[in-house]
Amino acid sequence: MTRPLPTGASPLAALSLALLGSCASIDITRDTQTSGHFESTGTAFTILSIDVPKPALNIARDNAADARLTNMQVTEILRRPDLGDWDWLLDIIGVRYVRIVGTWGFTGEEPGAQPAKQ
């Protein structure tokens, strides 16, 4: 015999499932045949200094690495919220968002190539 959940438990269960999940996305643009830009994001929930499922920075980096782009160079990392010295408050309970922006590929010049003589 199954018992129904108490009325207050349904919204609480839905909220905890939403908070315990993580979100990630990646946007890749091509500038030339062999190069372009990428933007990867990650979101994680933190409770008592434990990031669920893992730190948002790692989620964003793993997401970018899974794209298997050659010669990836990270140019910018944005972490929100960033409270500076008060950042420890977010370790008690909070949601972190990280965006990584960078370039990938080669611009056409061979590495180590000598400049053309004129």
N, C-alpha and C positions, 0 to 999 in steps of 0.2 A: 504494500500500500504506500503510495507516495503522498507526501504532505506538501501543500502549497507553501511557497516562501511567504514570510511576513511582508506586508505591503511596503514597509520602509526598506526592505532588503533589495528589491528590484532596482531602484534607481542607484543605490549604493553599489551594487554589483556591476551595473553598466558603467558607472563612473570609474570604478577601480580597473575594469578591463580596458577602458579607454586610456587611462593614465599609465597602465603597465605596458602597453604596447609602444612600439617605436615607429617613427616615420622616417623615410629617406627618399630622396629624389636626386636625379642628375639631369643636367641639360648640357648637351654637347653641340657646339657649333663648329662648322668647318670654314676656315678662311681661305685656304688653298687646298690643293689635292692632298697634301701631306701634313697639314697643321691646322690648328684652330684653338678655341677656348672651351673651357668646361666650368660648370658651376654645380657643386654637389652639396646637399644639405642633409642634416641629421637632427633628430629630436629624441630626447630621452627624459625619463622621469627619474628624479632623485629623491630618495627617502633615507634619512639617517646615514648619509654619505655613501649610500649604495646606489649606483646608477643602474637602472633597469631598462633594457636588457644589458647595455654596456654604455660607456660614456658617449655623449653625442658627437664629440670630435672623432672618436674611433668609428662610429657609424658612418659619418660623412667620408672619412678617409677610405674605409673599406668599400663603400659604395663607388667612389671614384676609381679605386684599384680594380674593382670587378669589371669596369669598362674596358680594361686592358689596352689603354691608349699608350702609345710609345712616347718616351721622353716627356713625361708629365712634370711640370714645374708649378708648384703652388705659389701664387703671388699675393693672396690675401686670405686671412682667416677672420671671420666675424663671429663673435660669441655673444649671444643674448640670453638672458639678461647678464650684464656685467656690472657688478656692484662695487668693484675695486676692493678696498679693505673689508667691506661688509659682505663679500661673496660667501663667507661661511654660513650666512643665513640660508642660502639656497641649498646647502648641504643637509640641512634639517629636512626640508621638503621643498620641492620645486620642479620646474620643467626647464630644460636647457635646449637651446636651439643653436646650431652651428652651421655656417655657410662657408664653404671653401671655394675659392675662385682661382683659376690658373690657366696655363697654356699647355698644349700638347703638340707633339709632332716636330717636324723639321721644316725650316724656312726655305730650303733649297740649296743652301751652302753646305758642302761636305765638311764634317768636322776635321780640322787639321789641314784643310786645303790652303794652298798658297794663293795670295791675291794675284789677280791677273796682271801681267806686265803690260805697260803701255809704251 
